[in-house]
Amino acid sequence: MSFSAKVITDSISEPGARLTTLEVTFPRFVLPEFNTHRVFGRNSASSRAIPVAKQLERVRQDPFIPIHWGANQPGMQADYELTGSERDQAELAWLAARDSAVQYTEQLLALGLHKQITNRLLEPFMWHTVIVTATEWSNFYALRLNPQAQPEIRRTAELMAVAYNASAPRLVRYGEWHLPLIQPDEQSWAVANIEDAIKVSVGRCARVSYLTHDGVRDYAKDIELYDRLVSSGHMSPLEHVATPLLYSGDWSGNLRGWKPIRKTIRNEDDYSLPRE
């Protein structure tokens, strides 16, 4: 894997509100910075969900390696990089730390420890994929394209901006839906089966893939996942699927000019309250 960003669904309402969903891959260690942006709806692959053996293979074969070896100095930003043998030794030390993390992860796996703990040792060396949906992007770009930003999140923001600016949104009329991860060959089915298509889209956003973990498209499993998410109060995947509002300046949740399917669920903001 490597840094990447692509638009997977791009919609504009008749009043002119644009809603865009991207699939973005970046180093796992910048996820906390990405998650500070509260106008984003986002879901990403969880360290609790992916089998340890699969994560071990990824980290062995394709670990994240820093793109900027900043020299130590006061403050949060490193203006200058290590060079020559110091840089080479720093990269070797990083990979040695990866090898050590792999070794201890294998020991914990052999002891039978659950992946929700075992995988955590590998996170500094992981690539991470996120589905992100928003109507508002300017603050993110102002902060993350800034020279003071961590180089890895700045690279991520650069790729996102290129993908966003190159995309042409599709007109979605009032009563229609923005449906990420519904594939081109499924569009006719989605129009004829919109309630199921909404659930399928939500389930796929929760998985961060249009395929199930078994590598197949399965509407029944996507719908089952949707029902399980709602019943257990895990509502964030319902923020990616939305329908236009009549006025582009109106807000619903964290979207301007669009109403996410989350906002149609009773008591979606408080799991302690009944949904029926």
C-alpha positions in Angstrom: 0.0 0.0 0.0 1.0 3.6 -0.2 -0.5 7.1 0.1 -3.6 7.4 -2.0 -6.9 9.2 -2.3 -9.8 8.6 -4.8 -13.3 9.9 -5.0 -15.8 7.0 -4.9 -19.0 9.0 -4.9 -19.5 12.7 -5.7 -23.0 14.3 -5.7 -24.4 17.8 -6.0 -28.0 18.7 -5.1 -30.3 20.9 -7.3 -29.7 23.9 -4.9 -25.9 23.4 -5.4 -24.7 21.6 -2.2 -21.8 19.2 -3.0 -21.4 16.0 -1.0 -18.3 13.9 -1.7 -17.0 10.6 -0.4 -13.4 9.6 -0.7 -11.4 6.5 0.0 -8.1 7.6 1.5 -5.0 5.6 2.6 -2.4 7.0 4.9 -0.1 5.9 7.8 -2.1 4.6 10.8 -0.2 7.0 13.2 -1.8 10.1 11.7 -5.3 8.8 12.2 -5.8 10.8 15.4 -5.0 14.1 13.5 -7.4 13.1 10.8 -10.1 12.4 13.3 -10.0 15.8 14.9 -12.0 17.2 11.9 -15.5 16.9 13.2 -17.4 17.8 10.0 -16.2 14.5 8.5 -18.2 11.4 8.5 -15.6 8.6 8.5 -15.1 4.9 8.9 -11.9 2.9 8.7 -10.6 -0.6 9.1 -10.3 -1.4 12.8 -7.3 -3.1 14.5 -9.9 -5.0 16.4 -11.4 -6.6 13.2 -8.5 -7.6 11.0 -6.9 -11.0 11.9 -3.5 -10.8 13.4 -1.9 -13.1 10.8 -3.1 -10.7 8.0 -1.7 -7.7 9.8 1.6 -9.4 10.4 1.9 -10.2 6.7 1.2 -6.6 5.7 3.7 -5.2 8.2 6.4 -7.6 7.1 5.8 -7.1 3.3 4.8 -3.4 3.2 5.4 -1.4 6.4 4.9 2.3 6.6 8.2 4.1 6.6 8.4 7.8 7.4 8.6 10.1 4.4 10.5 12.9 6.2 13.3 12.1 8.6 13.2 15.4 10.5 16.3 16.4 12.6 15.6 16.9 16.3 14.9 20.6 17.3 12.7 22.5 19.7 9.0 22.8 18.7 6.5 20.5 16.9 8.0 20.9 13.3 11.3 19.6 12.0 12.5 22.0 9.4 15.5 20.1 8.3 16.0 16.4 7.6 18.7 14.0 8.7 21.1 13.3 5.9 23.8 10.8 4.9 24.6 8.0 7.3 22.4 9.4 10.1 19.3 9.1 7.8 20.3 5.6 6.7 20.7 4.5 10.3 17.4 6.1 11.3 15.6 4.0 8.7 17.4 0.9 9.7 16.4 1.6 13.4 12.8 2.1 12.3 12.7 -1.3 10.5 14.4 -3.0 13.4 11.6 -1.6 15.6 9.2 -3.1 13.1 10.9 -6.5 13.4 10.7 -6.3 17.2 7.0 -5.5 17.1 6.4 -8.4 14.7 8.4 -10.8 17.1 6.4 -9.8 20.1 3.1 -9.8 18.2 3.8 -13.4 17.2 4.5 -14.3 20.8 1.2 -12.8 21.9 -0.7 -14.5 19.1 0.9 -17.8 20.2 -0.4 -17.2 23.7 -3.9 -16.8 22.4 -4.3 -13.1 23.0 -7.2 -11.5 21.1 -6.4 -9.3 18.1 -7.9 -6.2 19.7 -4.8 -6.1 21.9 -2.2 -8.0 19.8 -2.6 -5.9 16.7 -1.9 -2.7 18.6 1.8 -3.4 18.7 1.9 -3.2 14.9 0.0 0.2 14.5 3.1 2.5 14.0 4.0 0.4 10.9 0.5 0.0 9.4 -1.1 1.7 6.4 -4.7 2.6 7.1 -7.7 3.1 4.8 -10.6 5.5 5.6 -13.9 6.2 3.9 -14.6 9.9 4.5 -17.7 11.9 3.6 -18.3 15.7 3.9 -19.7 18.8 2.4 -17.1 21.1 4.1 -13.4 20.7 3.3 -11.8 24.2 3.4 -10.8 24.1 7.1 -9.1 20.7 6.6 -7.1 21.8 3.7 -6.1 25.1 5.3 -4.7 23.2 8.3 -3.3 20.1 6.7 -1.8 21.6 3.5 0.0 24.0 5.8 3.8 23.7 5.9 3.5 23.3 9.7 1.5 20.1 9.3 3.0 16.6 9.9 4.5 15.7 6.5 2.5 12.5 6.3 -0.9 14.1 6.8 0.2 16.9 4.5 0.9 14.4 1.7 -2.5 12.8 2.4 -4.3 16.2 2.1 -2.5 17.0 -1.1 -3.7 13.8 -2.7 -7.3 14.4 -1.4 -7.3 17.9 -2.8 -6.1 16.7 -6.2 -8.8 13.9 -6.3 -11.6 16.3 -5.2 -10.7 19.1 -7.6 -10.5 16.6 -10.5 -13.9 15.1 -9.8 -17.2 16.2 -11.4 -20.2 15.7 -9.1 -23.3 13.9 -10.3 -26.7 15.7 -9.9 -28.8 14.0 -7.3 -32.4 15.4 -7.1 -34.6 15.8 -4.1 -35.7 12.4 -3.0 -32.7 10.6 -4.5 -29.7 9.4 -2.6 -25.9 9.6 -2.4 -24.9 5.9 -2.1 -21.1 5.3 -1.7 -19.7 1.9 -2.8 -22.8 1.0 -4.8 -21.0 -0.1 -8.0 -21.9 1.1 -11.6 -23.4 -2.2 -12.5 -25.7 -2.0 -9.5 -27.3 1.4 -10.2 -30.4 0.1 -11.8 -30.9 -2.4 -8.9 -30.4 0.4 -6.4 -33.0 2.7 -8.0 -35.6 -0.2 -8.0 -34.7 -1.3 -4.4 -33.7 1.9 -2.7 -34.4 0.8 0.9 -32.1 -2.2 0.5 -29.5 -0.1 -1.5 -29.3 2.3 1.4 -28.6 -0.5 3.8 -26.1 -2.1 1.5 -24.2 1.2 1.1 -24.1 1.7 4.8 -22.8 -1.9 5.4 -20.1 -1.5 2.8 -19.0 1.9 4.3 -18.7 0.2 7.7 -16.4 -2.5 6.1 -14.6 0.2 4.1 -15.1 -2.0 1.0 -17.8 -3.0 -1.4 -16.8 -6.6 -0.7 -17.4 -8.6 2.5 -14.5 -9.9 4.5 -14.8 -13.1 2.5 -14.1 -11.2 -0.7 -17.6 -11.4 -2.3 -20.5 -9.0 -2.9 -23.3 -10.2 -0.7 -26.4 -8.0 -0.3 -27.8 -10.1 2.5 -24.7 -9.7 4.6 -24.5 -6.0 4.0 -28.1 -5.6 5.1 -27.5 -7.8 8.1 -24.6 -5.6 9.1 -26.7 -2.5 8.7 -29.4 -3.9 11.0 -26.7 -4.9 13.5 -25.1 -1.5 13.5 -28.4 0.3 14.2 -29.5 -2.1 16.9 -26.2 -1.8 18.7 -26.0 2.0 18.4 -23.0 2.2 16.1 -24.2 5.0 13.8 -21.1 6.5 12.2 -21.5 4.4 9.0 -24.9 5.9 8.5 -23.3 9.4 8.0 -22.1 8.5 4.4 -25.5 7.9 2.9 -27.6 11.0 2.4 -30.4 12.7 0.5 -30.6 16.4 -0.5 -32.3 19.0 1.5 -34.5 21.7 -0.1 -32.1 24.4 0.8 -28.3 24.3 0.4 -27.7 26.4 3.5 -29.6 24.1 5.9 -27.7 21.6 8.1 -28.5 18.1 9.2 -25.9 16.6 11.5 -22.5 17.5 10.1 -23.7 17.9 6.5 -24.8 21.2 4.8 -27.6 20.8 2.3 -27.9 17.0 2.9 -29.7 14.8 5.4 -27.7 11.6 6.3 -29.7 8.4 6.8 -28.5 8.5 10.4 -30.8 11.4 11.1 -33.9 9.3 10.2 -33.2 6.9 13.1 -35.0 7.7 16.3 -32.6 8.6 19.2 -29.6 8.0 16.9 -27.5 10.3 19.2 -28.1 8.4 22.4 -27.8 4.6 22.6 -29.4 4.6 26.1 -32.7 5.6 24.5 -35.0 3.2 22.5 -34.9 3.3 18.7 -38.4 1.9 18.2 
